[in-house]
Structures are given as C-alpha cells and as structure tokens.
Amino acid sequence: MGKITKKINIQQMKWGIFAGIITAGLMLISYKVGLDQGRKNSNNKEDSIIGQVENREVFIEAKTDCVDFKEEVVVEENRNLKRYCIEFHQDENAYEFLKRLDDSREDFSFDFEESEFGIFITSINNYHPDIASEFWAFLINGQTSQVGVKDYKVNENDVLNFKIEEIIF
C-alpha cells in the first residue's frame, strides 16, 4: 500500500493560527470585561445587596392564619427578599411583635439598644449595619414609619419591612 500524504498549505496554516490568536484575544477581552464589571458591581451598594438581601432586608407579615406559610425567599426586582409570617395579636406593638418572632423562630433574630429616644435595632438575622453610615429603616406597608417600633401598634395584615438604609448627612 502506498502512503497517503497531504501537503500542508502554508497559507491555510497562517489563517488558522491567525484565527486562533483572534479567538484567544476575544476570550481574554471578554474575561477582563466581565471581571471589571464584577468588581464594579461589588463596589455598588445596591448591586451588592443582591447576594445578601436575607441579611439586609426582611418582610414580616401579621396574619390571623400563618398555616402553610413558610419563611420564604421571593425574587422581586432582581432581589431576594426574605419573608416571614407570624400570627397577629391585638394591641401588640412592633417591638413585641419582633420579640415574639425572635422567640418562636430559629431562623430569625434581632438585637436592639434602648435609649431615651426609644428602641434602636442594631441587628436583624445577625447583620449589623455599619453604624457610621447605615441603619435599619422601619417601614409599614411600604411607607417609612413616622414612629419607632415600640410606638407602632401592629394591625392585622400589616407588612413590616426592615431594610438597610444609608445615613445621609
């Protein structure tokens, strides 16, 4: 049998090497752009919340019946939101409501300090904001509360929201 030989076309080889170099260059550029974008996002507080929302934003619903309602993480506006439900009790303020949730659930905790100005929440689910620039904001049904947690009487079907906000000077 005879040998099968194929002549290597130098021109084709040059184009193959050139195409390989271009492809490798484009892959390197794509990697670098993605890496830079990731760094940019991790420096942007709004974007960095995405991975930590369960520590930085919490919703608690007051319902007469929380059967079949498990703590859940709901995706809303590209953010994971941690939601809890606890039974509504008449004449309970938001502080007592939080305390009862803390006592009844292993997956929820909060810490606070009491001062002449009232209760100041220092952590929720072990997330402590940077007190020099952040705080736990208290919202009721989507509106910023005008009173503290000890002064607000929880109503049936209220949604209490606690989220990290920046201190603006």
Buried (B, 14 or more C-beta within 10 A) or exposed (E): EEEEEEEEEEEEEEEEEEEEEEEEEEEEEEEEEEEEEEEEEEEEEEBEBEEEBBBBBBBBBBBEEBEEEEBEEEEEEEBBBBBBBBBBEEEBBBBBBBBBBBEEEEEBBBEBEEEEEBBBBBBBBEBEBEEEEBBBBBBBEEEEBEEBBEEBEBEEEBBBBBBBBEEEE
